[in-house]
Structures are given as C-alpha cells and as structure tokens.
C-alpha cells in the first residue's frame, strides 16, 4: 500500500505542472479525495461485516492501483477531482480492512504491534519515493505509476492471503457485541470516539501535507530540480520508519498519551521552524535551506510516526464496540474534518504562499500534544 501511493506523491509536482494549475486550484481539487474517503469509511465497516476484512483488502487494492495510474494520465484540472475521489474512496476501504486486521492481531498478542505494522507501510512508501527520485528523469509519470501500481497490486494480492480469515472478524464481533452492528453507540463511547477522531484528524492534516506539498515546496519555493525535490518526502519517511519501529516499546513503557504529547511537540515545532528558516535563507543559501527543510521533515516524520497506529489502537480497544465499526466511525469523522483542513492549506497557499500556509499543519500537530492527555479508554467510564 505504501509503495503504491508514495510514487504518486513524489511526482505530484510534475503532474501539477503538466496540468498548469495554481496551488489553490490544485489543492482544492485534491480535497475531493477526502469526500471519497468519507464515503469509503461510511460503507467500509458494513462491507467488512459481510465479506471479511481480508477479502475487502484483496478486492479494493485493485481500485487503489487504478486510481494511482490515472493520476499520471491527467491533462486537465477538471479531471483531478474525479481521480482524487476514486483514490480516496478505494484507499479508505483498504485502510478499514488492513487496520482492522492489525488491531485484531494486536489484541490477540497483547503487545503494541500497530506501530510496526504502520512502519511497514512507511518502508514501502520510502521505497516508492526513492525509486521515484531515481527514475524521474528516465520514466514519464504515466509509465512509472503504471509499473509501480502493477507491482503494488500483485504484491498485496500475494501477501494478503496470509491475513486473518473471515472467522476472526466474526469472533471479534462476537466478543464486542455490547453494541450491535446497527444499534446506536452509547453517548459516553460516542463522545470518546469523537475525541479520538479529532486527534486523528489533526495528525492526518500534518502527515498528509507532506505527501501533498513537499515535492511542490522543494521544486517551486526552494528551486530544486525534478528528482531532487523528492528528498523532503524521503527524509520524512526515513524518520517515520525509525519512529514507528521504536514507538511500540515506547508506548508499552510510557503509555500512548505521553508518546503522543512528545511526538506532537517535536514534530509540530520542528516543522514550523524548518518552514520559517528555509523561507528566510533560500535566496542566499539554497543548499542550506533545502538541508534545513529535510531536517524539518525528519523531525515531523519522527513526531507523527506513532500517531496513526496509536489512534487505531485506542479505537480498536474501546470495550463493547467491534473493531471495524470503531475504525470506520473514526475514519468518517477524521475524513470530514480533514476535508476542511486540506482546503484551509490550499486557500492559504494562494493568499500567503505555500511555506506560510504549511504552518497550519504544524500547528495542528502541536494540537495533538495538548489533546493527548484525554486519550485514555478509562475516560469512558468517568
């Protein structure tokens, strides 16, 4: 999954230039992907209940690959929203399936494994990003994304055969049957789930801003060439991988709230500092500006690394609520909120420039740090 989508993120600057869109128009068009994600998460839990999360991943991953390929063949701005919707819809469905699988495995093992699962995603994303930077001057986006997606689809169809069978989904539903599939969620659980969803939303705004804008920022604002402009995204992913494979032990030792607080402050402040410093020095010291921004992306990657898996763990551990339903509800709220967050970055980029607009995701991540103390499942009973 990571390899499939990262190649597109690394070549967005070329796709945007080919279309001839402004930052604001391109960003707003990409926002439609969040509407697709919203629809996908609304139906993802129901589909998972009917066919199982393993089958859901196997079927929908083909759609994810098709959407990534279509990104390379766009030649007009009006096409971007349609492709973005398809990408958001299929990827959100795949997320419901794979994260539900991870939460069930983690629950059975009793260890914090989710960060490592998400770390594997980051390894795939780093592979896709480095490959994109290496072959950007050799292969067109069309050829590259086609080859990359075929590899991704083939790989996931092979490895997904080892995921938990439908019987495990049924077992999870049976164990967490206090809230039936169509029954209303109790107010206390709903309030806590909204709190977790809001935290996930803030982290998602920060993380997605790297995939959406890093290649564009380095190319258009820091004036580096095609291929080199993938360094920011690669720096982010390398640090994210490191953080995710260390996060499990840190969570087991210090707890999720402490780890999220530290990560939010480190990533948010580091991201903001890099944006401000590189903007000031790029005119006189371009290489230093790029280096500062890469370090900044590294701090962001390290800080945000435990957040998505931690929020999945919290949602999947809510007593009485089936895992797939909890994750689907969290996805609905965070996707809806992220739609407006992504729009805010796009509009700000047109008004005050991209470097300053990206301070919004940095502030969002800092917000995660202040919210972290409330993310204890025990709060439901209070």
VMD Tcl script that draws the C-alpha trace (Angstrom):
set ca {
  {0.00 0.00 0.00}
  {2.74 2.44 0.95}
  {4.76 1.84 -2.19}
  {1.71 2.24 -4.41}
  {0.65 5.68 -3.16}
  {4.10 7.16 -2.43}
  {5.13 7.14 -6.08}
  {2.22 9.43 -6.90}
  {3.05 11.80 -4.03}
  {6.65 12.05 -5.22}
  {5.57 13.08 -8.73}
  {2.76 15.48 -7.87}
  {4.91 18.49 -8.76}
  {5.25 17.19 -12.35}
  {1.56 16.34 -12.54}
  {0.60 19.81 -11.27}
  {2.97 21.50 -13.74}
  {1.64 19.40 -16.63}
  {-1.91 20.46 -15.81}
  {-0.85 24.08 -15.33}
  {-2.81 24.56 -12.10}
  {-2.20 27.05 -9.31}
  {-1.51 25.85 -5.76}
  {-5.01 26.80 -4.65}
  {-6.84 25.20 -7.58}
  {-4.78 22.02 -7.40}
  {-5.13 21.72 -3.64}
  {-8.89 22.27 -3.69}
  {-9.25 19.67 -6.44}
  {-7.31 17.18 -4.33}
  {-9.75 17.87 -1.47}
  {-12.38 15.83 -3.28}
  {-10.30 12.82 -2.35}
  {-11.43 13.36 1.22}
  {-15.06 13.14 0.13}
  {-14.18 9.82 -1.46}
  {-12.51 8.75 1.78}
  {-15.60 9.82 3.71}
  {-17.87 7.68 1.52}
  {-15.45 4.78 1.75}
  {-15.29 4.83 5.53}
  {-19.09 5.12 5.75}
  {-19.55 1.84 3.89}
  {-16.26 0.14 4.83}
  {-17.48 -1.28 8.11}
  {-20.63 -2.73 6.53}
  {-18.70 -4.35 3.69}
  {-16.20 -5.78 6.16}
  {-19.05 -7.31 8.16}
  {-20.35 -9.04 5.03}
  {-17.19 -10.28 3.29}
  {-14.49 -10.01 5.97}
  {-11.57 -7.61 6.20}
  {-9.15 -9.87 4.30}
  {-11.43 -10.09 1.27}
  {-12.07 -6.34 1.49}
  {-8.33 -5.62 1.20}
  {-7.89 -8.03 -1.69}
  {-10.76 -6.62 -3.76}
  {-10.28 -2.90 -3.18}
  {-6.50 -2.78 -3.59}
  {-7.02 -3.16 -7.33}
  {-9.02 0.08 -7.28}
  {-6.24 1.81 -5.34}
  {-3.75 0.89 -8.05}
  {-6.04 2.04 -10.86}
  {-6.50 5.43 -9.18}
  {-2.74 5.94 -8.86}
  {-2.21 5.11 -12.54}
  {-4.91 7.58 -13.59}
  {-3.01 10.35 -11.78}
  {-0.25 10.06 -14.36}
  {-2.62 10.39 -17.30}
  {-4.43 13.55 -16.19}
  {-4.02 16.51 -18.54}
  {-6.69 18.95 -17.32}
  {-7.69 20.34 -13.94}
  {-11.28 19.08 -14.17}
  {-10.00 15.50 -14.12}
  {-8.23 15.87 -10.76}
  {-11.36 15.77 -8.53}
  {-12.65 12.57 -10.16}
  {-9.34 10.75 -9.82}
  {-8.89 12.09 -6.28}
  {-12.37 10.81 -5.31}
  {-11.60 7.33 -6.65}
  {-8.25 7.29 -4.85}
  {-9.73 8.43 -1.54}
  {-12.66 6.01 -1.76}
  {-10.62 2.90 -2.53}
  {-7.77 3.69 -0.16}
  {-10.11 4.34 2.78}
  {-11.78 0.97 2.21}
  {-8.38 -0.72 2.17}
  {-7.47 1.15 5.36}
  {-10.56 -0.12 7.18}
  {-9.63 -3.69 6.24}
  {-5.91 -3.58 6.98}
  {-6.18 -1.55 10.19}
  {-8.94 -3.84 11.48}
  {-6.65 -6.80 10.81}
  {-3.81 -5.07 12.66}
  {-6.00 -4.20 15.65}
  {-7.25 -7.79 15.95}
  {-3.70 -9.19 15.77}
  {-2.51 -6.67 18.35}
  {-5.41 -7.53 20.65}
  {-4.60 -11.23 20.49}
  {-0.88 -10.69 21.13}
  {-1.25 -8.18 23.97}
  {1.66 -6.09 22.62}
  {1.89 -2.72 20.86}
  {2.38 -4.07 17.33}
  {0.40 -1.45 15.41}
  {3.35 0.99 15.12}
  {5.41 -1.74 13.47}
  {2.59 -2.53 11.04}
  {2.42 1.14 10.07}
  {6.21 1.16 9.94}
  {6.00 -1.45 7.20}
  {3.75 0.94 5.27}
  {6.45 3.59 5.65}
  {9.13 1.23 4.32}
  {7.02 0.70 1.23}
  {6.43 4.44 0.92}
  {10.15 5.19 1.25}
  {10.91 2.59 -1.41}
  {8.39 4.21 -3.74}
  {9.71 7.69 -3.04}
  {13.39 6.81 -3.55}
  {12.55 4.96 -6.75}
  {10.60 7.97 -7.98}
  {13.53 10.27 -7.33}
  {15.93 7.92 -9.12}
  {13.92 7.38 -12.28}
  {12.04 10.70 -12.57}
  {14.29 11.81 -15.42}
  {14.08 8.42 -17.15}
  {10.40 7.42 -16.99}
  {7.37 9.62 -17.51}
  {4.84 9.76 -14.66}
  {2.48 7.64 -16.78}
  {4.92 4.77 -17.28}
  {6.29 4.97 -13.75}
  {2.90 4.93 -12.00}
  {1.67 2.07 -14.20}
  {4.67 -0.13 -13.39}
  {4.59 0.82 -9.71}
  {0.87 0.07 -9.33}
  {1.14 -3.31 -11.06}
  {3.88 -4.25 -8.60}
  {1.83 -2.99 -5.66}
  {-1.36 -4.81 -6.63}
  {0.50 -8.06 -7.33}
  {2.34 -7.86 -4.02}
  {-0.72 -7.22 -1.90}
  {-2.75 -9.97 -3.57}
  {0.05 -12.38 -2.65}
  {0.73 -11.33 0.94}
  {-2.92 -10.72 1.85}
  {-3.53 -14.47 1.58}
  {-1.78 -14.71 4.96}
  {-4.13 -12.29 6.73}
  {-6.66 -13.44 9.33}
  {-9.69 -15.25 7.83}
  {-13.33 -14.16 7.99}
  {-13.75 -16.30 11.13}
  {-11.55 -13.85 13.06}
  {-13.81 -10.94 12.07}
  {-16.83 -12.89 13.30}
  {-15.02 -13.68 16.55}
  {-14.18 -10.00 17.09}
  {-17.82 -9.05 16.54}
  {-18.99 -11.77 18.95}
  {-16.60 -10.63 21.68}
  {-17.58 -6.96 21.27}
  {-21.33 -7.42 20.92}
  {-22.47 -4.94 23.56}
  {-23.03 -2.51 20.69}
  {-24.73 -4.40 17.87}
  {-23.90 -3.55 14.25}
  {-26.95 -1.34 13.69}
  {-27.55 -0.33 17.32}
  {-26.85 3.27 18.41}
  {-23.47 3.84 20.03}
  {-23.87 4.82 23.73}
  {-23.26 8.56 24.38}
  {-20.14 8.03 26.55}
  {-18.47 5.85 23.93}
  {-19.54 8.22 21.14}
  {-18.03 11.26 22.90}
  {-14.75 9.46 23.46}
  {-14.70 8.23 19.88}
  {-15.19 11.80 18.62}
  {-12.26 12.92 20.77}
  {-10.03 10.20 19.31}
  {-11.27 11.06 15.82}
  {-10.38 14.73 16.29}
  {-6.87 13.79 17.38}
  {-6.52 11.52 14.37}
  {-7.73 14.38 12.17}
  {-5.07 16.79 13.48}
  {-2.30 14.24 12.94}
  {-3.62 13.41 9.48}
  {-3.55 17.06 8.40}
  {0.15 17.25 9.30}
  {1.13 13.91 7.76}
  {-0.82 14.36 4.52}
  {0.64 17.82 3.98}
  {3.98 16.13 3.29}
  {2.61 13.89 0.55}
  {0.55 16.70 -0.96}
  {3.06 19.54 -0.88}
  {6.66 18.50 -0.11}
  {7.69 17.85 -3.73}
  {5.95 21.07 -4.82}
  {7.53 23.11 -2.00}
  {11.06 21.98 -2.84}
  {10.60 22.47 -6.57}
  {8.74 25.79 -6.66}
  {9.80 27.57 -3.46}
  {13.27 26.14 -2.82}
  {14.06 25.92 -6.56}
  {15.47 22.38 -6.81}
  {15.17 20.11 -9.83}
  {12.94 17.12 -10.57}
  {14.18 14.06 -8.70}
  {15.96 16.10 -6.03}
  {12.59 17.52 -4.98}
  {11.66 14.10 -3.53}
  {14.29 14.48 -0.77}
  {11.85 16.12 1.64}
  {9.35 13.27 1.40}
  {12.12 10.67 1.64}
  {13.55 12.38 4.76}
  {10.10 12.34 6.33}
  {9.58 8.65 5.56}
  {13.02 7.57 6.78}
  {12.43 9.23 10.15}
  {8.87 7.89 10.23}
  {10.12 4.33 9.76}
  {12.60 4.75 12.60}
  {9.96 6.21 14.87}
  {7.37 3.57 14.14}
  {9.66 0.66 14.92}
  {10.65 2.31 18.21}
  {7.15 3.51 19.12}
  {5.83 0.12 20.23}
  {8.33 -0.16 23.07}
  {7.88 3.48 24.00}
  {4.09 3.04 24.21}
  {4.45 -0.12 26.30}
  {6.75 1.76 28.70}
  {5.29 5.27 28.88}
  {1.73 4.89 27.55}
  {0.04 6.35 24.49}
  {-0.76 9.83 25.93}
  {2.88 10.56 26.84}
  {4.22 9.36 23.49}
  {1.64 11.42 21.57}
  {2.41 14.52 23.62}
  {6.15 14.27 22.94}
  {5.61 13.49 19.26}
  {3.21 16.38 18.74}
  {5.57 18.94 20.21}
  {8.68 17.57 18.47}
  {7.06 17.25 15.05}
  {4.97 20.40 15.13}
  {7.68 22.74 16.39}
  {10.31 21.17 14.13}
  {8.08 21.50 11.07}
  {7.28 25.14 11.84}
  {10.92 26.04 12.46}
  {12.05 24.47 9.19}
  {9.41 26.27 7.14}
  {10.28 29.66 8.63}
  {14.06 29.27 8.50}
  {14.26 27.84 4.96}
  {11.96 30.60 3.68}
  {14.30 33.25 5.06}
  {17.61 31.84 3.78}
  {16.72 30.25 0.43}
  {17.69 33.36 -1.54}
  {21.28 33.39 -0.26}
  {21.87 29.78 0.81}
  {19.74 27.39 -1.27}
  {21.58 24.20 -0.29}
  {21.34 25.10 3.38}
  {17.65 25.91 3.00}
  {16.97 22.52 1.44}
  {19.02 20.82 4.17}
  {17.08 22.64 6.89}
  {13.79 21.63 5.30}
  {14.85 17.98 5.05}
  {15.82 18.00 8.75}
  {12.46 19.60 9.49}
  {10.65 16.87 7.56}
  {12.67 14.32 9.52}
  {11.53 15.80 12.85}
  {7.95 15.82 11.57}
  {8.23 12.18 10.49}
  {9.62 11.17 13.87}
  {6.97 13.10 15.78}
  {3.97 11.92 13.77}
  {5.18 8.31 13.47}
  {3.30 6.86 16.49}
  {0.07 8.76 15.89}
  {-1.93 6.85 13.25}
  {-1.21 3.43 14.83}
  {-1.87 4.82 18.32}
  {-5.27 6.16 17.32}
  {-6.12 2.83 15.70}
  {-5.09 1.04 18.90}
  {-7.25 3.31 21.05}
  {-10.29 2.92 18.80}
  {-9.82 -0.83 18.50}
  {-9.65 -1.22 22.30}
  {-12.93 0.52 23.14}
  {-14.86 -2.06 25.21}
  {-18.03 -3.37 23.61}
  {-17.52 -1.80 20.18}
  {-16.47 -4.04 17.23}
  {-13.10 -3.03 15.82}
  {-14.19 -2.47 12.22}
  {-17.13 -0.29 13.34}
  {-14.96 1.82 15.64}
  {-12.35 2.37 12.91}
  {-14.99 3.18 10.31}
  {-16.62 5.77 12.60}
  {-13.24 7.33 13.38}
  {-12.48 7.44 9.67}
  {-15.75 9.19 8.88}
  {-15.15 11.99 11.38}
  {-11.47 12.48 10.57}
  {-12.11 12.42 6.80}
  {-14.85 15.01 7.05}
  {-12.73 17.29 9.21}
  {-9.65 16.76 7.08}
  {-11.63 17.88 4.04}
  {-11.83 21.35 5.57}
  {-8.26 21.20 6.86}
  {-6.88 20.36 3.44}
  {-8.98 23.17 1.98}
  {-7.53 25.60 4.51}
  {-3.97 24.81 3.38}
  {-4.95 25.22 -0.29}
  {-6.62 28.59 0.26}
  {-3.82 29.87 2.49}
  {-1.25 28.83 -0.13}
  {-2.93 31.19 -2.59}
  {-3.13 34.06 -0.10}
  {0.15 33.96 1.83}
  {2.30 31.46 -0.08}
  {2.90 27.74 0.47}
  {5.65 27.94 3.14}
  {3.48 30.01 5.49}
  {0.34 28.02 4.64}
  {2.06 24.84 5.84}
  {2.32 26.35 9.31}
  {-1.33 25.31 9.67}
  {-0.46 21.57 9.62}
  {2.41 22.29 12.03}
  {0.01 23.94 14.48}
  {-2.41 21.03 14.03}
  {0.26 18.59 15.16}
  {1.04 20.72 18.21}
  {-2.69 20.49 18.96}
  {-2.32 16.71 19.15}
  {0.12 17.17 22.03}
  {-2.39 19.15 24.09}
  {-5.19 16.67 23.33}
  {-3.13 13.60 24.22}
  {-3.80 13.62 27.97}
  {-7.51 12.94 27.36}
  {-6.99 9.85 25.19}
  {-7.40 7.17 27.84}
  {-10.03 4.47 27.36}
  {-10.70 4.67 31.11}
  {-12.31 8.09 30.48}
  {-15.36 6.34 29.02}
  {-16.36 5.15 32.47}
  {-15.84 8.57 34.11}
}
mol new
graphics top color blue
foreach p $ca { graphics top sphere $p radius 0.5 }
foreach p [lrange $ca 0 end-1] q [lrange $ca 1 end] { graphics top cylinder $p $q radius 0.2 }
display resetview
